[in-house]
Amino acid sequence: MSSERPINRRFDEDVHFNLVSPGPPKYRNRTDKPVRYFTVVDKEGGAVLGYVWAGDEDEAAAYEPRQAAGPRAVNEGGFWIRRLRNAKERGLRPSQALAEFSAGRDPAGKGRPLPGSLTDAPNAAAVEALAQET
């Protein structure tokens, strides 16, 4: 009787990969071109949770959680990412989505756009850097 364990036959089988659709439409999440962004604040206490930015030149838009706001800011990202994907599905340009979000009614998430915070940035990296500040 051998003390060796038998090798599972599945490890000898060829692996087959099937191509699937690319998934739901979405904006790019990086750009070096100018962007506009607004601040997302907590509905309850008004603390800054993050920033939503968009740039039409590269069809890019994303949510950047504010590092100092912790897990609550990261969790809020799911809500804004879903809104951005929905806007892309509806055929909105990133700037149109941003304008709709910043001027619209109070969203369902924990955060809301800070009135009057819509402004310009040289690129997405600048907004990302802002989110990293303490």
Buried (B, 14 or more C-beta within 10 A) or exposed (E): EEEEEEEEEEEEEEEEEEEEEEEEEBBEBEBEEBBBBBBBBBEEEEBBBBBBBBBBEBBBBBBBBBEEBEEBBBBBBEBBBBBBBEBBEEEBBBBBBBBEBBEEEEBEBBBBBBEEBBEEBEBBEBBBEBBEEE
